[in-house]
Amino acid sequence: MEERPNTGSWLEDTRTSYDTVATSYAELTRHLLDETPEERAFLALFADHVRAQGGGRVADVGCGTGRITAHLRQLGVDAYGIDLSPGMIEVARRDHPDLRFDIGSMTDLALADASITGLVAWYSLIHVPDDEIRSVLAHFKRVLRPGGPLLLGFHVGDEATLKTEGYGGHPMKVRVHRRQHAQLFTWLGDAGFVVESHRTLTSAESRLGGMILARRRSTDVPGDGG
């Protein structure tokens, strides 16, 4: 039996909530990418950046039931998934038995330094409190190779709301944080990333969503363009 990550209260609430909704979540989100051409374009752009880095392993962090991981593999990217929720990972392994999925937390990624070429966090930062974001992005930078791409999907806005029901009417207890691009740009810059492309959009993924494609700086010099 796999060990569960050491969790704090918000992490435990997130894990329990997604364990509860995992099966319904998979059914209700399975075809969302079919309805989101702009998000598919960003995923394709991310895949191009991975190839430009010479290829290599890519982590889909907060992978849920694995639909983005599977799409990346269809794009020719050597992707695997990581998620906090054992229930979500169980469904991901069921639906995509040829792919690798691990239980883990973005707050303490069990990956070696500079061990992956790219990282995707697809609407998976939305439950992370503001005071934890810098630590999470520091982990993202640590595990990425210099120059490696980072793709973020998130809900755009200024408020945080408590979600108590979702995905088939099952009970949940997660806070959903909506953020502006400018705030994420600041956090990314402080963490050692350079923003390459970004977009605000409306789609099946989010009534008002954001996409940011960034890359880890090749050096730790502030403002480095290399």
N, C-alpha and C positions, 0 to 999 in steps of 0.2 A: 504494500500500500504506500502511495506517495505521500510525502510530508506536505502539509499545507504551509504556506508562508506565514511567518509571524505577523499578526495583523493588529492594528489599532482599531478604534471604534468605527471610524468611517470606512476603513478597509473591510472590517468584519461585516458591516451593514451591506456594503457593496457585494461582497462574496455571497452572503446569504440570499440577497435579493436576486442575483443572477443565477444562483443554484435553483431558486424557486421557479424562475421563468424560462429556463434554458430551452426546454422543448418547444414552448410556444414562440419564444424569440426566434428560433431557427425557422419555424414555419412562416412567421410574419415578415421576416427580413430577407428570406431566401432570394427573392427576385428584385430587390431594390436596385441593384446595379443596372438591371435592364432598363430602368426608368431614369437613370442619372448619367446622361452622356458627359456632362462636364466633369463629374467625379471620375468617370472612366478615363477621360483625357488626362487628368492629373496623375492617375495611377500609371498610365502609359508613359507620361513624361518622367515619372519617378523610375520606371523600369529602364528607360533610356539612360538616365543618369547612373543607374547601377551598372549597366553595360559599359558606359564610358569609363567607369572605375575598374574595368576588367572583370566584372562579375563577382560572384562570391555569395556567401550566405546573407540572407535578409531576414530580420525579425519583425513579425507583425505583433506588436505589443498591445495587449488588450484585444486579442483576436476574436473573442466571443466564440461563436460556433463555426468559425473558419471560412466564411464566405470570401473575405478579402484575401486571406492567405491563398485560397484556391484560385482566385482570379489572378493573383500575381504569378502563380505557377503557370497559368495559361498564357501569361505574357512572357514566359521564358525565364522568370526570376526564381532562384533557388530559395524560396521562402518557407519559413516555418512559423508556427504560432505559439504565443505565450499568453496565458490568461490567469487571473486570480481565482476564478471560479472553477472548482472541479466539475460542477455540473455542466458548464459550458464546454469545458475540454472533453468531457465524456461524449457530448453530442457532436463536437467537431471531429473526434476520432471515428465516431459512427458514420457520419456523413462523408468524411474524406479519409478513408482508411489508408490511402497511399501517402498521406502527408504526416509530418511530425508536429505534435502539439504537446507543450509542456505546461504544467502548473507553475506559476510564478507571479511575482509582483513587480510592477514598474518602479516601486519605491526602493527595491533592493534587487536589482537584476543580477541573477547568478550567471553572468557571462564574463569571460575574460576581457581585459582591456584590449581595445582595438581589434576585436575578434569578428566583427560583422561589417559588411560593406554598406548596408542600408538598413533603415528602420522606419516602420510605419506605425503611427498611433492614430487609428481611424476612429474619430469620435470617442476615444478612450481616455482622454484627459478631462472629460467633462465632469467626472466625479471627484477629481483631485482638488482639494482646497488650495486657495491662493498661496498659503504659507508653505505648501509642499511642492509647488510647481518647480521652483529652482532646484530642489534636490532631485526631482525626477529628470529634469533636463540635464543635470550634471551626470546622472547615470547614462542617459542617452549618449551624451558626448563621450563618456569614458569607454563605452563598448563599441562605438563607431570608429572605423579607420579614418585618418585624416582625409578630408575631401568627400567623405561618405554622405549620401543624401538622407535627409529626414523629411518625411511627409506627415503633416498634421491635418486632421479633419476635426472641426469643432463647431459648436453652436455660437452664433454671433449675438451679442447683447451685453447688458450691463448688470443683470441680476442673477441671483441663484435661487432656485425653487426646490422645494422638497417634493419628490415623486413618491407617492404612496401606493400607486396602482399602475400596472402596465402589462403589455404583451399578453393579451388574453384575459385581462382582469385580475391577474394574480397580485397579491400584496408585495409591495416593494418599500424600501426605506433608503432612498439615495438622494443626495442633493445634486442637482444638475446646475453646473456653473456655465453661464454664457459670458463670453469674453470678446473684447474688441481686438482687431488685428494689431493695433498700436501697442497694446499691453503685451501681447505675445512676441512682437518684434523686440521689445525691450528685454523680456526674459530670455529670448533666444540669443540676442547679442551678448548679454551678460554671461550666458552659458558657453559661448564660444562657437556660435553658429552665424552664418551669413545667409540672409533670405534671398532666394533666387527668383521666386514667383509666388503670387498670392491672388486670391479671388474671393469675393463674396457672392453667394448664389442662393437660389431657391430651388429645392428639388425634393424628390421622395425621401432623401436622407435627412433633410432638415428644412424647416420653413424658412430659416435664414441661417445658412451655413457658411463656414469659412474653410478655405484650403490654403495651406502654406507649404511650399517646398523650399527647404533650406539645406545647407550642407555644413558639415563640421569644418571649421577652419583648418587649413593645412599646417598652421602654426598657432601658438597661443598669444600672438601679438594682437592687441586690440586694433580693430579696423583692417586686419589683414585681408587682402583680396585674393590671396593665392590658395 
